[in-house]
Amino acid sequence: MHYKGVSMAKKLSPNELVDFKELLMANSIQVDALCLLLIEKGIITFDEFFQKIKEVQRECENKKAEV
């Protein structure tokens, strides 16, 4: 798979591997930046964003309870 000339199937060397904590932090930063851009551009409000977070958390908790 290619995206703008970047091969997604590139084999990584052990020096390029990251641990779970680094991956989680990078993902969190990316999501935060994207949400802030959406709010800054007026596409969504902070209140809408916060309400959606609470909604998704409730859905996840309900799914856990079903298992």
Secondary structure as a PSIPRED ss2 file (coil, helix, strand):
# PSIPRED VFORMAT (PSIPRED V4.0)

   1 M C   1.000  0.000  0.000
   2 H E   0.000  0.000  1.000
   3 Y E   0.000  0.000  1.000
   4 K C   1.000  0.000  0.000
   5 G C   1.000  0.000  0.000
   6 V E   0.000  0.000  1.000
   7 S E   0.000  0.000  1.000
   8 M C   1.000  0.000  0.000
   9 A C   1.000  0.000  0.000
  10 K C   1.000  0.000  0.000
  11 K C   1.000  0.000  0.000
  12 L C   1.000  0.000  0.000
  13 S C   1.000  0.000  0.000
  14 P H   0.000  1.000  0.000
  15 N H   0.000  1.000  0.000
  16 E H   0.000  1.000  0.000
  17 L C   1.000  0.000  0.000
  18 V C   1.000  0.000  0.000
  19 D C   1.000  0.000  0.000
  20 F H   0.000  1.000  0.000
  21 K H   0.000  1.000  0.000
  22 E H   0.000  1.000  0.000
  23 L H   0.000  1.000  0.000
  24 L H   0.000  1.000  0.000
  25 M H   0.000  1.000  0.000
  26 A H   0.000  1.000  0.000
  27 N H   0.000  1.000  0.000
  28 S H   0.000  1.000  0.000
  29 I H   0.000  1.000  0.000
  30 Q H   0.000  1.000  0.000
  31 V H   0.000  1.000  0.000
  32 D H   0.000  1.000  0.000
  33 A H   0.000  1.000  0.000
  34 L H   0.000  1.000  0.000
  35 C H   0.000  1.000  0.000
  36 L H   0.000  1.000  0.000
  37 L H   0.000  1.000  0.000
  38 L H   0.000  1.000  0.000
  39 I H   0.000  1.000  0.000
  40 E H   0.000  1.000  0.000
  41 K C   1.000  0.000  0.000
  42 G C   1.000  0.000  0.000
  43 I C   1.000  0.000  0.000
  44 I C   1.000  0.000  0.000
  45 T C   1.000  0.000  0.000
  46 F H   0.000  1.000  0.000
  47 D H   0.000  1.000  0.000
  48 E H   0.000  1.000  0.000
  49 F H   0.000  1.000  0.000
  50 F H   0.000  1.000  0.000
  51 Q H   0.000  1.000  0.000
  52 K H   0.000  1.000  0.000
  53 I H   0.000  1.000  0.000
  54 K H   0.000  1.000  0.000
  55 E H   0.000  1.000  0.000
  56 V H   0.000  1.000  0.000
  57 Q H   0.000  1.000  0.000
  58 R H   0.000  1.000  0.000
  59 E H   0.000  1.000  0.000
  60 C H   0.000  1.000  0.000
  61 E H   0.000  1.000  0.000
  62 N H   0.000  1.000  0.000
  63 K H   0.000  1.000  0.000
  64 K H   0.000  1.000  0.000
  65 A H   0.000  1.000  0.000
  66 E H   0.000  1.000  0.000
  67 V C   1.000  0.000  0.000
